[in-house]
Amino acid sequence: MTNPESSLLGVCFIGSGSAVPDRVLTNIDLAQMVDTTDEWIASRTGIHERHIADGEQDSVANLAAKAGQKAIANAGLTPQDIDLIILATSTGDDLFGTAGRVQKILGAERAVAFDLVAACSGFVFGLVTASQYIRTGAYKNVLLIGADVLSRWVDWQDRRTCILFGDGAGAVVLQAGSQNNLLGFEMRSDGKGNDLLNINYSGRSTFEPISMNGQEVYRFAVRRVPEVIEKSLHYANLEVHDLDWLILHQANQRIIDAVVNRFGIDPAKAVSNMGKYGNTSAASIPIALDEWVQAGKIQSDHVIAIAGFGAGLSWGSAVFRWG
């Protein structure tokens, strides 16, 4: 939802950036590791390859900083202009928080920095959180980054999960303005489904690999995601046909197709790049957003709906106007 009070400042979207590791792991490569095939993976997920972290240069902090640097530059700002950094990640380099490392790498000495953990919903939740600081006048320029290195927590012998995940980071810069371009949002959680997707603490000073009930997560997504998109559109006083773009968390092409069919929108409006990147968790929406912005597809004043969903269970949507 949005606060209708006219005294609040507006939120503008002024820059984007992204970064992924150089190393590419294809479905054919995976077929040499586990009992699977390129056709089996692609037909069930839409994924053909993914980028995998390779050493310290591909830490969450380094990938996040690279994406953040690009977003700041594309916004026409410098790191010293940034007041707040929110890092949406579930795979931080440090359990005490990774955003401080990002701040240091960027040289954003004025910025407050903290992590936000909401798994694949992290970017949406982070966007709503950032907007509150801007609308109340607390901060003017906010760098929101979604970054995850899920390859750290994949069991590469489990073909149900290892085929899905990739690594990367995406970022946007939000700025206070007279016009509010965050038009509506909705966020939800249901802890009863926590065991459907998690990385559990093992009790041995480490964590277990990713555990997922794929069928139940799929059912949850196709049922709940359209609901929050409809809510966001309602708060924005818009209809589905008013959207220029729909960017869902890039988890499975079947989920995107199901949501497109549910709304009856032009499939060309539904952004999909999971074929190249796989599921990058909190990074997937901003990576896709930045790719479409840099390609000139997303332009100023385009209306975009985004939706994230995943572990928690958590899910949420936001509708905004680019620019």
C-alpha positions in Angstrom: 0.0 0.0 0.0 1.0 3.7 -0.1 0.5 6.5 2.3 -1.8 9.1 0.7 -0.5 12.0 2.8 0.5 14.8 0.4 3.1 16.1 2.8 5.3 13.1 2.2 8.1 13.4 -0.4 8.1 11.4 -3.6 10.3 8.5 -4.6 12.1 8.6 -8.0 14.0 5.8 -9.7 17.1 7.4 -11.3 19.7 4.7 -12.0 20.4 1.0 -12.3 23.4 -1.4 -12.5 24.2 -5.1 -12.3 27.2 -7.4 -12.0 27.7 -11.2 -12.4 30.7 -13.5 -12.1 32.6 -14.3 -15.3 32.4 -18.0 -14.9 29.5 -19.6 -16.7 28.1 -23.0 -15.9 25.9 -24.4 -18.7 23.3 -27.2 -18.5 25.7 -29.3 -20.5 28.4 -28.7 -17.9 25.9 -29.8 -15.2 25.1 -33.0 -17.1 28.7 -34.0 -16.5 28.2 -33.5 -12.7 24.8 -35.0 -12.0 22.2 -37.2 -13.8 20.5 -34.6 -15.9 20.4 -33.2 -19.5 20.2 -29.8 -21.1 16.7 -30.6 -22.4 15.4 -31.8 -19.0 16.6 -28.6 -17.3 15.5 -26.2 -20.0 12.1 -27.7 -20.5 11.2 -27.6 -16.8 12.8 -24.3 -15.8 13.7 -22.2 -18.8 17.3 -22.1 -17.6 20.2 -22.8 -20.0 23.2 -21.4 -18.0 24.1 -19.5 -14.9 27.0 -17.4 -13.6 28.9 -19.0 -10.7 31.2 -17.2 -8.2 34.9 -18.1 -8.5 37.0 -16.8 -5.6 37.0 -13.7 -3.5 36.6 -11.4 -6.4 33.0 -12.7 -6.6 32.1 -12.3 -3.0 28.7 -10.8 -2.2 30.4 -7.5 -1.2 32.4 -7.3 -4.4 29.5 -8.1 -6.7 27.2 -5.8 -4.8 29.7 -3.0 -5.0 30.2 -3.4 -8.8 26.4 -3.2 -9.3 26.2 -0.3 -7.0 29.0 1.6 -8.7 27.2 1.3 -12.1 23.9 2.3 -10.6 25.4 5.4 -9.0 27.2 6.4 -12.2 24.1 5.9 -14.3 22.2 8.1 -11.8 24.7 10.9 -12.4 25.8 10.8 -8.7 29.0 10.0 -6.8 29.3 7.6 -3.9 29.6 10.6 -1.5 26.0 11.6 -2.6 24.6 8.3 -1.1 22.9 8.7 2.3 21.8 5.0 2.8 22.8 1.6 1.4 20.4 -1.3 1.8 21.8 -4.7 0.8 19.2 -7.3 0.3 21.0 -10.6 0.7 20.6 -14.0 2.3 24.1 -15.2 1.6 26.2 -12.4 3.2 30.0 -12.7 3.5 29.7 -12.0 7.2 26.9 -13.0 9.6 27.2 -9.7 11.3 26.4 -7.9 8.0 28.0 -7.3 4.6 26.6 -3.8 3.7 29.4 -2.2 5.6 31.9 -3.9 3.4 30.0 -2.6 0.3 30.1 0.9 1.8 33.8 0.7 2.2 34.5 -0.6 -1.3 32.3 2.1 -2.8 33.8 4.9 -0.7 30.3 6.0 0.3 31.6 7.5 3.6 28.4 9.4 4.4 26.0 6.5 3.9 24.4 4.4 6.6 24.5 0.7 5.5 22.7 -2.4 6.7 21.6 -5.8 5.4 18.0 -6.9 4.8 17.3 -10.6 4.7 14.1 -11.7 2.9 15.5 -14.3 0.5 14.0 -14.0 -3.0 11.6 -11.3 -1.9 14.5 -9.2 -0.6 14.6 -6.7 -3.4 10.9 -5.9 -3.2 11.0 -5.7 0.6 14.1 -3.5 0.3 12.4 -1.2 -2.2 9.5 -0.6 0.2 11.9 -0.1 3.1 14.0 2.4 1.2 10.9 4.3 0.1 9.9 4.9 3.7 13.2 6.6 4.6 12.8 8.8 1.5 9.2 9.7 1.9 9.6 10.8 5.5 12.6 13.0 4.6 15.2 11.0 6.5 17.4 10.4 3.4 17.6 11.8 0.0 19.6 9.3 -2.1 19.3 5.6 -1.3 21.3 2.8 -3.0 19.3 -0.5 -2.9 21.2 -3.6 -3.9 20.0 -7.2 -4.3 23.0 -9.6 -4.2 23.3 -13.3 -3.6 25.9 -16.0 -4.0 23.7 -19.1 -3.6 26.4 -21.4 -5.2 28.0 -21.4 -1.7 25.0 -23.3 -0.4 24.1 -25.6 -3.2 24.6 -29.4 -3.0 26.1 -30.0 -6.4 25.0 -33.7 -6.2 21.3 -32.7 -5.7 19.9 -32.3 -9.2 16.6 -30.9 -7.9 18.4 -27.8 -6.7 21.8 -27.4 -8.2 20.3 -26.8 -11.7 18.4 -23.7 -10.5 20.7 -21.2 -8.9 23.2 -18.7 -10.0 25.1 -15.7 -8.5 25.0 -12.0 -9.1 24.0 -8.5 -8.0 21.7 -5.8 -9.2 21.1 -2.3 -7.9 19.0 0.8 -8.2 19.3 4.4 -6.9 16.2 6.0 -5.4 16.0 9.7 -4.8 13.6 12.0 -3.1 11.5 14.2 -5.4 8.3 16.1 -5.8 6.6 13.3 -7.7 6.1 9.9 -6.1 6.8 7.2 -8.7 6.3 4.4 -6.2 2.6 3.9 -7.0 1.6 0.9 -4.8 3.0 -2.1 -3.0 2.0 -5.2 -1.0 4.1 -7.5 1.2 3.2 -10.7 2.9 4.7 -13.5 5.0 3.6 -17.0 6.1 5.9 -18.7 8.5 3.9 -21.9 8.3 5.6 -22.6 5.0 9.1 -22.0 6.3 10.2 -25.6 5.9 9.4 -25.6 2.1 12.6 -23.6 1.3 15.4 -23.0 3.6 19.1 -23.2 4.5 19.1 -24.5 8.1 21.7 -24.0 10.7 23.3 -27.5 11.3 24.5 -27.0 14.9 28.1 -27.5 13.8 28.9 -23.8 13.2 27.8 -24.1 9.7 24.6 -24.4 7.6 23.1 -27.2 5.6 22.7 -26.9 1.8 19.6 -25.5 0.2 16.5 -27.6 0.9 13.4 -27.1 -1.2 10.1 -28.7 -1.9 9.9 -27.6 -5.5 6.3 -28.6 -6.2 4.9 -26.9 -3.2 6.9 -23.7 -3.8 5.6 -23.7 -7.4 2.0 -24.0 -6.2 2.5 -21.3 -3.7 4.0 -18.9 -6.3 1.3 -19.3 -8.9 -1.4 -18.9 -6.4 -0.1 -16.0 -4.3 2.0 -13.9 -6.7 -1.0 -12.7 -8.8 -2.8 -11.7 -5.6 -0.1 -9.2 -4.5 0.3 -7.8 -8.0 -3.5 -7.2 -8.0 -3.2 -5.5 -4.6 -0.3 -3.3 -5.7 -2.2 -2.3 -8.9 -5.3 -1.5 -6.8 -3.3 0.8 -4.5 -1.9 2.4 -7.6 -5.3 2.9 -9.1 -4.2 1.1 -12.2 -5.2 -2.0 -14.2 -3.0 -4.7 -15.6 -3.3 -3.3 -19.1 -1.7 -0.1 -17.8 1.6 -1.9 -17.2 4.5 -1.5 -19.7 6.5 -4.3 -18.0 6.1 -7.1 -15.6 9.3 -8.3 -13.8 8.9 -11.4 -11.6 11.6 -13.0 -9.6 13.4 -15.2 -12.1 12.8 -18.6 -10.5 11.1 -20.6 -13.2 9.7 -19.8 -16.6 6.6 -21.8 -15.9 5.8 -19.5 -13.1 6.1 -16.4 -15.3 4.0 -18.1 -18.0 1.3 -19.0 -15.4 1.1 -15.4 -14.1 1.0 -14.0 -17.7 -1.9 -16.4 -18.5 -3.7 -15.5 -15.3 -3.7 -11.8 -16.2 -4.0 -12.3 -20.0 -1.3 -9.8 -20.8 1.1 -9.7 -23.7 3.9 -12.2 -23.0 6.3 -9.7 -24.5 5.7 -7.4 -21.5 6.9 -10.2 -19.1 10.7 -9.7 -18.6 12.6 -13.0 -18.6 16.4 -13.5 -18.5 16.6 -16.6 -16.3 17.9 -18.5 -19.4 21.2 -16.8 -18.9 21.4 -16.3 -15.2 19.2 -18.9 -13.4 17.7 -18.0 -10.0 19.9 -15.3 -8.4 17.5 -14.8 -5.5 17.4 -11.1 -4.3 19.5 -10.1 -7.4 17.1 -11.5 -10.0 14.7 -8.6 -10.3 17.3 -5.8 -10.4 19.5 -7.7 -12.8 16.6 -8.1 -15.2 15.5 -4.5 -14.6 19.0 -3.2 -15.4 19.3 -5.4 -18.5 16.1 -4.0 -19.9 17.1 -0.4 -19.0 20.5 -0.7 -20.6 19.0 -2.2 -23.7 16.7 0.9 -24.0 13.6 -1.2 -23.5 12.6 0.3 -20.2 12.3 4.1 -20.7 11.3 7.1 -18.6 7.7 7.0 -17.5 7.2 3.3 -18.2 5.1 1.7 -15.5 6.6 -1.5 -14.1 5.2 -4.1 -11.7 7.7 -6.3 -9.9 7.0 -9.3 -7.6 9.3 -11.4 -5.5 8.6 -14.7 -3.7 10.4 -17.4 -1.9 11.8 -18.5 1.4 10.0 -17.5 4.6 7.6 -17.9 3.0 7.6 -14.4 1.9 6.1 -12.6 -1.2 5.5 -9.1 -2.3 4.9 -6.7 -5.2 5.5 -3.1 -6.1 4.3 -0.9 -8.9 6.4 2.1 -9.9 7.1 4.5 -12.7 10.7 4.5 -14.0 12.3 7.8 -13.6 
